[in-house]
Amino acid sequence: MCSNAKQQNTINKMINDSMHSFLNWYFSIADNINYGEDRPILYVCTDYLPYDFGFSEFFSQKSVRFMSSYDIGKLKELKKEKGCDILLTTIELKQNYLTIKIKHWNLKRRKKQLYMGYSCMGIYTYEYSCDDQEWKLIDTKYRGV
């Protein structure tokens, strides 16, 4: 396998692992909230992920949907004024540190206005070890809720 393909697979794995960790944390909190039948649909925004990113099988086991930020106005939950939750993932590389931030937002439409509220986030910091030639998770932080 060429090194570029191996690096891309490693980055995809780090993103999947970080999203998996965040969703486990998020659902452990959300499961304690009594939504009744009005539990918001959770969307994962795919806009800022690598072009060839593939979601792990974990996502098929969770009740998540995938969307682009260009589709926000088309979400049927917003047309019904029900609301939905969206996860936005950003990736930042500085020197030998890669930081993956997963931000949870609540979206709701009232009349014709769209309201967006920040709820929580997970921050996953990886460091590249030149000696081991691999990325290692060195820090995980959760904020909000």
N, C-alpha and C positions, 0 to 999 in steps of 0.2 A: 504494500500500500504506500502510495507516495505521501510525503510528509504533510502536504497541504490537506489532503483528504483525511489523514489521521488527526490533524489539528482541528479540522472542522467537526469531525465526529466527537472529539473531546469537548469542544465548546458546546455542541448540541447536548451532550450528556450532562454537562455542568448546568445548562439552562433547565433541562428536564428535571434534574435532581433538585435544583433550587425551587422550581415551580411545585414539584411534588411535596417538598418540605413545607412550603408556604401554604399550599392547599390543605395539608393535614392540620397545620396550626389553625388556619382560618375555619375549617369545618369543625374543629374541636370547640371553637368558640360559638360559631353559628348554630351548632346542634343544640346549644343550651338556651337559645332564644326561641320563644314560642311564636313562630310566624303563622301558625295555623296553615291554611291553604294559600297564604299570600307570600310564601318564601320567594324572594326574588330569583330570577334566572341568572346564573353566573356565566358571563361571556369572557372569553380570553381574546384579547386584541392581538392579532398576528402581525401588525404593521412594523414593529421594531425588532422582529426576530430575523435571524439570518435567512437568506433566500431559500436555502435548501433544508431549513429546519423541519424536523419530523417529530411530532408529539409521541411520547411513549404510550404503551398500552394502558398505563395508569389513568389517562384522561378518558378512555372509553368506559372506565368503571365509575367515573364521577359524572354527575349531571351538569356538565359544562358544555357550552356551545362556543363556536369560534366565529370571529367577525373582524372586519376592518373598520377603522375609525370613519371611513367614508360611508359606512352603512348605518351609522348611528341613527340618522333620521328615519331609516326604514324598519327599525326594530319594532315588532308588533306590540311588545310590552309597553313601549313608550307611547304608542298610538292609543293604547287603552288606558293611559295614565296609571298603569300599575307599577312601573319602575323596573329597573334591573341593576345588576352589579357587573362591573367590568374590571378585569385585571389588565394593567398595562405593564409591560416589561421593558426596562432599559438596561443597556450594557455599556459599561465604561471601562476602558483600558488605560491605565497609567503606569508606566514603567513595567514592572513585573507583577502588577496587581490587576485583577479583573474583578469588577464589582457588578453584580446583577441585582437590580432593584425591581421588586414586584410590588406595584401599587394597586390598591383596591379602591375603586370609586363607586359611589351610588349615583345612579341617574334616574331622574323622575321628571315627568312633564306635567305641568299644571296649566291648564288652558293651552296657550300656545308657547309658553316659556319652558325652556329646558333647564333644569337645575342639576348641578353636579356637585357632589360632596365627597371629600376625601375621608376615607375610613381608617385604613391601616396600611402598613407596608412591611415587607421583609427585605433585608439587605444581606446579601451573601458575598463575602469577600474571599477571593481565591488568590493564592500567591504561586508564581511559577518558580519551581526549584530547578536551578541549572544543574545541580549535582544529580538529582533524580530524573531530570528532564520530564517533569510532569507538574500539573496544576494540583494544588492542595487547598481544600477549604480551611481557612484559618479563622473566620469569624462569621457569626450569624447574629443578626439583630432584628427584633420586631418592634415596630412602633405603632401606636394608635390603639384603637378599641379600648 
